[in-house]
């Protein structure tokens, strides 16, 4: 079993990692020569303002009386500059947004493992190409551009990280700090000749990162007075900085200004997903080389924002990644044509490098070039575009460049995804082979099928196939991961074909099987798997599934054939229906509802669940204390008094003790389960922001009833070898006698499906997993309020896993009480999970909106993570349920 566990874990890790090599490889290309416009630039310097977390509608929309909260920038829009909407993409986080703004490409996904702080790959940026860049703002953003720059010409000025406190009285002080530092900088420059000389050089950039809006949005929500007042403060600060810059440089009309945001924010204070409030950000540009405001009443956009924002008479120019927005430029047609030519040559150079890289690693007769941009087509474009510019036909040159840019971008995508279908086919082949092998292992173990004879020729055939595959990959100079993806299916399918005799025995035994019952289970499980797949797209499908499950004791006849009482049946139905309400509720993270949270300490009471001794008292007292801590913490934050130190100590102590307290209780089944529940509920309560705090108790009630019904159902069918065994006397720590292990039955497939269904319910029932996709720190305010992505992410992930652990412990209980090998149940669960993962592998898409693409990939990642977690977490839950810390007279502790 240990060998199979390790092999299965490695196989699923390979399948899990494969999605990143297929869809999440780095889009960056290195080795190109930077391109420049041969004409003098209209601006000597750029001042870039980025208001972190600013929504487009919050910025543009005027008050009801027609006045505006941003008078300075509104005046710029109406008289001096151009405006539009900048369309960001998921993940709408600070680092990816700033990389797209300053470096011009979408963030490499491997940065997520570094908290969006460090540089996972080297990349070029506007700051690196500048002569000097001075930046002020957050220590989470500025260093990554300084670290990636060549030389020491990028200067950063950051406030301490502890200032990024979501519980601060006024987060707008972060922006005030930036404005004050910039003012002090220019004042000091007047007295320092060296700095003064550098400032008057060309190609300088000044970057002001304003984090106050993002912090206030998380702490008070974007519709709060604090957030709106912060917008006004930013507008006033920008007006003052612009005045100082213009005065410092003598109003030389050589300064360009850009104001924008890296991402928006939902109305409940989170970001990271792809809602319009998160992806639509403001963009205002003015100054040297920028087009002045223009009247245009004929423009058409599908949205109705311009009329809502009272900007329907002013020309709007939206921007996306990659292409120079010519409508923002105020210069000659020749300059625009030269700029577009340089832009197209730069992208074409990337295309050439990408094509040559793929050509070098592909056999010549297998290489298929991108048809629209052959080498001759590239040469023709370079020659024709240059000729058109030299002849003064600038409009034709611009159109030619735009068409070439479109083709080059498509070509980059073509070569970036060149090996996708090849790798995908290898992974699917391995997937199907692994699932087939697991099914054969189950059949061999429990169907008394004969051991198949060996086949010497079969081994030689697969060895030859593996050698041929290796030689093919070596000739193509393929990456080392390709060897794993392509070679893995070979030993897997060898094991499958080696079991050919098992197939023969299975076919011969079909007449003796209850075909109608087998077919019925096959249909039900197939429909059940499809329902679970649909639940990833529509959470309400979980409610439908629970309503169907509510009728299980009645439809299956358990109430008539077994000792399942009416009370147990009603408890099962009521628990299912109560749990079915949670998927219909909004996703976690809208508004705190402390009054609901205080009810989570109520537990079902019965003689079976009663735990004598001090451990139960301590657990219940902890739940009550956590309810008080939660209430007092939210009250303190609402009064802007910060996180009380005592509350913080209690919260961390509760979290740590939740791993220890269950190990102090009795290992009797219900005693240990109740101890685990109370410990986990305490932590979940501290991490809750609304009525999702009720989810673990309701889920636990259903789990307790499930354990009772399964035990009664098993005994009624005469499958329990010791019918006198009672749940109240079942002990987790008792070693399972191999003689008591029974054979697998069709009902065990149903038990395994129930387990997978409840695991999915634990993931999506309250929308906790959705709250991980969007960053909302409100869940961790009882533990810390100073921004720390690793600790905050770990706490929110543990909140997601708590219902998971409850279901895992329940499944461990059923395995013990039904006297079935944990290996057998686990293998069935593995097959169901792998079939779901294979579904999502085929549903992964690389077209449509970025949200659709990201969602389809995340579904596959979640299911694969779930499978791996099932393997790892089963060890954790076994320790949590069966081990006990005994404290002797000398206070010595050991595991029983």
C-alpha angles and dihedrals in degrees: 000000000000092000092048090048093052094045092047091049092051092047092052092046088055091049090047095050092045093073090062093051091047101042109008105052117136113274093205122116123199133196103054125134112241113248124221136192109246092219126083112266118246092230131051096197143019128217111199120194116190116185101200113225097006115152119218094230093048089054102041103034113096127215121271090260091055097255121125135225090218105053096162097050092039088057089050090053094049098043118008113027150024127265139193146135122285110214111215125187137221133313087053094197130133100254098046090045094052092045089054091048099046104025099034101231138089115264121270106248092225087075089076089074089059097050093256088285111097129056108258089186133013115260139172122241143181088259092056092050093048124095091233133356125195116191136183129188144058122018087221095064112027101058095059092064093044091049093051095048124102109237129000101286096112111085123192131198114187136171119233115284091238088069089072092084118152089201095055118126093238121009091186086082086080089066092042088055091054094049092047092049092050091050091049090048095057091044091053091046090063089062098042114072095193093053091041091055092050093049092056093055120099128252093045124149129200114196122193114188110196112196100168095093093052092049094046090046092056094043101040105012126251094271093056126109090243092058094045093046089050090057089055091048090052091050092050092046092051091050090054094046092049090051092050093047093048092048093046093054094041096248090288093162090232100113124097121200130202126184120188145126135246095223142340131236140236121249089255093055106260136112138183102092131081108262115137090247087059101041102039113081132168124258124192123170130180142149133057114015094003123119116249123237113294132198115234124161095167098066118114131207127171092233126069097225098116094059091044091051094043091241099111093117095053122081112255123204118188122198137208132180128295108014127088109247100228094183089071094057123094103197144096122302088244091058091049091049092048090048092051090046091053090046092052094045090051092052091042089054089055089050091052093050092048091048094048091049092054093042092054092054097045130073110253095240090051097046115104114190123214102269102216094053110045118160091263091050090053092050091048091052094051091049097043096045091050091049093049092051092047090050091052095246092133099158091055090047091052092050090048091050092048091052092048092048090053091050093045092051089051089048091052089054090046094056093037089059096033096118096036098104093042092052092041092054091050092051093047090049090053092045094054092044093051093048091048091051093050090051090051091050090054092048094048092049099048108019097061092234120169123259109257120239119253123261115209094186091053092061093050091049094054092043089054090048091051092049092050091049091050093050091048092053092045092053089052092048088232121184115266092250089062089064090057095048094046099039098042095075091055100068090036093056090042088061090048096050090044087064093059090123089059089059090051092051091047092053092048092051095052095094090059094052124092093253097187092053093044091049091047092053090047092053094044094048091046091051089044092054090050089051090053091049090051090049089068088063099032117030090194088073087073088060089051090050093050092050089053091047090051089071095049099102091049100041093045091050095239092137090060103034100042143034092267102138128219089248091055091048092049090046090053093048094046093046092050092049093047091049089048089066094066099068087053092057123089119273115275116272108053109112130340114254106187095170091066092048094061090068095062093088091071112104135186108263124210137136090258093057098042113119113195122208140046096299092071092046091050092049094050092045088052092053091052091046091050091052089054092046091051093050095045093046093054090046091051092049092048089054087049091238094129131234111322111237092225091055091049092051092048091049095052091043090052092050093051095043092051088074093049107036096067089055090059094057130083117284091227107127103248094032092056094042092052091048091051091047095052092047093050094043090057092056093041089051091056090050095048128105100182146349092328084090086079092058100083095050093048091045090048093052089054091048092052091051091047091055092051095047094047091052093049092045092052094049092047090059092051093244097122109093092205107039091180090067109115127197090232089062098041111117124201092208095059110108112238114247110228090221090062094056109107131205123271118265135190090257088064089064087057091049090051092049091051088053093052090046092053090046090055088045089053089052100045106015096099099019091251092139089052090055089058090059090056118052109237115154094192090099093064101043091111089061105035141342101191110098112262114151096196098050093039091048092048092051093049090047091052088052088056092048098050095080086042091057091048091055092044092053089049092052089050088053093051091049090053096043096045092047094230124143111261087221092060095049091043093053091053090050089049092055093049092048093047091051089053091047090051088053092055093044089062091043093057108114135191097197137069124043120348088244091057091048093048093046094051091051094045091055091058091045091051094051093046090046089050091054092050091044090052088059096045098035092051088068091049094049091047089057092043093053106033106032125081134190110223116202110205131194090274091047092248113158126205138156115260 
